[in-house]
Amino acid sequence: MSEELVRVRLRTHAKVNLFLRVVGRRPDGYHEIETILHGISFGDDIEVALTDGGGIEVDMELAEGVLGEPPTAQENLAYRAAQALVGRAAGERGVRVRIVKHIPIGAGLGGGSGNAAGIIVALNELWRLSLDRADTLAVAATVGSDVPYCIEGGTALATARGEKLTPLPAPADLHIVLGMSHEGLLTRDVYAAFDEVGPQDAASPSPMTLALGAGNVHEVADLLYNDLEVAAFKLRPRLQDKKEALLAAGALGAAMSGSGPTMFAIAENEDHAHDIADAVRTEFDVVRVTRSRPECIEFLQREVRA
């Protein structure tokens, strides 16, 4: 008798944007971007289990110290990811998803996109869909712009809406300090503000790509760039003070991740990262020391039944 996979536990890790340039607005209403994404060891815990009845159940809870309002099931990218695969599944086998959020909602760290990526990969196994890499990435792109990256993980140049990926070499272990705020920023609001202020210069991802390939941490830190900072700082002026606090604490470089409001800093080593974190704790609601991680999706447990 063959065994059936019935439940998986996984952790989906966050990302930071080492470089982000907004190229322009697309005819479909989205913005064309060039961004370099880098995975970090800070993640949400997810359990995905088969149910005998049909349907998709998504339960999200916030870990201790994480504030905010979880999205409704239909607004949750994890739910949308499962829904995108329903038509490919044989029979009426349902699924129950439980997510414990450690990554703040709306933080600019790709937490929701990582959750969605984890659901796609988990259901590919649980529902025995046999999706290959190309199919998996195609489904991911229909769910959200960052979801394909979260399938792949690591360090990558993302273009178009963020779904076209080019893997990049990078230092194996960047030490990063995250400065997080309880009050999130909506991506649409930041891009609307960006459309008003416009791009600040014609930055290119090429220097950062070369610095990453050379493994030069100091140069990587010097080249951190995010086109959306000016817009986010316009909406939340205190964010600029928070960035400056990281630099004043001795960070090699600092920038905003994604559309914010999380600020991050690159440190020389782990001890240096903890020194920076201690110096800026009063500036942020939550401060966390983290490091590079080569994949977004980490499988923790697979449960089978005969």
N, C-alpha and C positions, 0 to 999 in steps of 0.2 A: 504494500500500500504506500503510495507516495505521500510525502509530507506537504502541507499547505502553509504558506506564510500567511499569518493572520494579524500580526501586529508588529509595528516597528517603532522604535524610539530614536529620535535624532536631534541634533542641535544644528541650528542654522546661524551662521556667523555674520557679523556686520562688515561693512566696508567704509573706507574713507576715500574722498576724491583728492588725489595728489595734484591734479590739474583739472580745471573745468573752464572751457571757453564756450560761450554761446555764439554760434556762427550766424544764426538768423532765424526768422520765423518761416515755417513750412506752409505750403498751401493747405495741408490738413489741419492747421491750427497748432500743431506741436512746434517745438523749437528744435532746430538742428544744433547738435552739440559736438564737441570734441572733449572727451574726459578720460583721465587715467585713474582707474579704480584699483584699490589695493585692499586685500582682505585682512581682517584683524580677528584676534581671538576673544571675541565678545559676542555671545549668542543667546538665542531663545531656545527653549526646550519644547519639543513637539512629540506627541504620541499620535499615531495614526493606526486605527484598528478597523477591521472589517466588521460589519453588522449583518444580521440575517435579513433585516428589512431593507427596502430601498431607501434612497435619500442620502443627503449629506448633512451631517451635524458638525458645527464648528463651535467650540467653547474656548473662549480666550479669557485668561485671567492675568492680571498684572502682578509681577513679583513684588516683594516688599521693597518700598522705596521708589517704585515706579508709579508716577501719577499720570492721570489722563483718562480719557473716555474710550474704551475699546470700540472699534467700529461694529456696526451691525453685521450679521452674517453675510448679507448680500453685498455689503461694502468692503468686506474683508478680502484681501487678495488671495488668501489661502482658500476661501470658499470659491472664488472665481477660478482658481487653478483647478480645483476638483471638478467644478462644473464644466470646465473646458475639456475634461477627459471622459465625462459621463457617456457621451455618444460612442466612445471607443471600447467601453467595457462590455463584456458579455454578460447577459442576464441582468438581474435587478439587485445585485449585491451592493449594499450601502456601505458608508464609511463614517466613522466618528473621529473627529480631530480635536485634540486638546492642546492648546498652546499656552505656555507660560512665558510671558513677555519680560525679558530683562532689558532688551533694547527699547528705549522710549519710543512711543508712537510719534511720528512726525518729527524725527530728530535729524534727518538728513544722513542716516547711517544705513539705509537700505534694509531695515528690519522686516518690513512687510514683504518686500520683494524676495528676501531670503526665505521667509515662511512659504511663500508661493512656490519657489523653486523646490524646496524640500517636499512639499505636497506632490508636486509633479513627479519627482524621482521616486518617492515612496509608493505612490499609486501605480506607477509603471511596474513595480515589483508585485504589489499586493493584488492588483487586478490582472496581472500577467499580460500586459499590453504589448510587450516586445517592441517598444519604441526605440529606434536607434538614436544616435546623437543628433542628427539633423532634425528628425521628427520632434525630439524633446525640445530643442531650441526653438523650433517653429511654434510649438504650443506655448512655450514660455513667452515669446514675443507678443502673442495675442493677449496675454494677461497683464503685462506691464513692461515698461522700457528697461528697467534694471534686472528683470527676472532672468533673461538669458545669461547675463554676467554671473548671477548667483548660481546658476547651474554649473558654470565653468569654474568660478572662483579664481584665486590667485591675483595676479596683476595683469591688467589688460587696458589697451586703448579702445574706448567705445565711441562710435560715431553714429551718424544719423540721429535717431531719437535716443540712442544709447544701446541699441540692440545689435549693432554690427561690431564684432569683437576681433581684436588682434592681440593675442597673448604677448606679454612683454617679459623679458628677464628683469629681475629686481633683487636687491639685497634680501637675503633669506630671513633677516631678523631686524626689522625696524622696531624701535621702542617708541611707543606713542602714548601720549596723555590725552584723554578725552575730557572735555569740559562741557557738561550737559545742563540744559535748562528745562524746568518742568513745563514752561509755556512753549508749546510748539509753534512752528511756522508752517502755513499751508504752502505747498509748492506753487499752486496757481497764483497766490498772492505775491510771492517773491518774483515769479516770472512777469507778472503784470507790472510790478514796480520796475523790473529790469527794462521792460519795453518803454517805460517813461524815461529812465535815465540813460539807456543805451550803453553799448560796450565802451570800456575805458581805453583799451588799446588792442592791437592785433597780435596778441600772444600766440605762440606756437607750442604744441606739445613736444616738438623735436628735442629741445634741450633737456627736458625732463626725461624723455625716453633714453637719451644718451647717458644721462647721469645714473639712471636706474641700471642700465646695462653695465656701466663701469663699477657699480656697487658703491658709489661715493655718497655716503649718508649726508655729509655736510652740503654737498652740491644739491642733493635731492631736497633738503630742507630749505636751501636758499631759493629754490625754484618753485615752491608751493604757490599755487595760483588758483583763484576762483572768481570768475566773472560776476557771479551772483552776490558777492560780498557787499558791493556798493548798494544794491537793491535791498538786501537784508538789513544792512546798517541803517538805511533810510527808514525801514519799518520798525527796527529795534535799535536805536542809537547806542544802547548799552553794550551791544555785541562787540562793537569796535573796542570799547574799553576792556572787554574780556580777552580779546585777541592780544591787545597790548600788554595785559597782565601776564599772559603766557610768555611773551617775549621778554618782559622785564624779569621774569623768574628764571631766565637763562635758557629757554628753549632755543634749539638751533634754527627753528622756523615754525610758523604757525599759520593756520588757515581755517576757513569754514568748510565743513563737509557738506556736499550736495547743496540743497537749498536751505540748510541750517535747521535749527539754530546751534547745533553742536559745533564747537570749536575744537581743533586738535593741534597738538604740538609734537614735533619730533625731538627726541632726546638722544644723547650720546650713547647711553647704555641704560640698563634697568635701574641702577641706583640713581642715575641722573633723572630718570623719569619720575621716580618716587620723590625726589627733592622738588621737582617742579610741581608735582601734584600737591605736595604739602604746602607749597607757597601760595597756591591759587585756590585752595578749598573754599575760602570765603567769597570768591568771585562767582562760583557756580553752585547750582543746586546739587549736582552729583559730579564727582571727579573720579576717573577710573584710569588705571595704568594697564595698558594692553600691549600686544606685539603682533607682528605679522603672522598670518595664517594662510597656508597655500590653497585651502579649499573652503567654500562656504558651507557645504553640506557634510556633516559628520554623523555617520550612523553609529549609534550607541548600543542598540540591541535589536535582534530580530527574533520573534517568537513564532514557532511553527507548531502545527497540530497534525497528527497523523490522520 
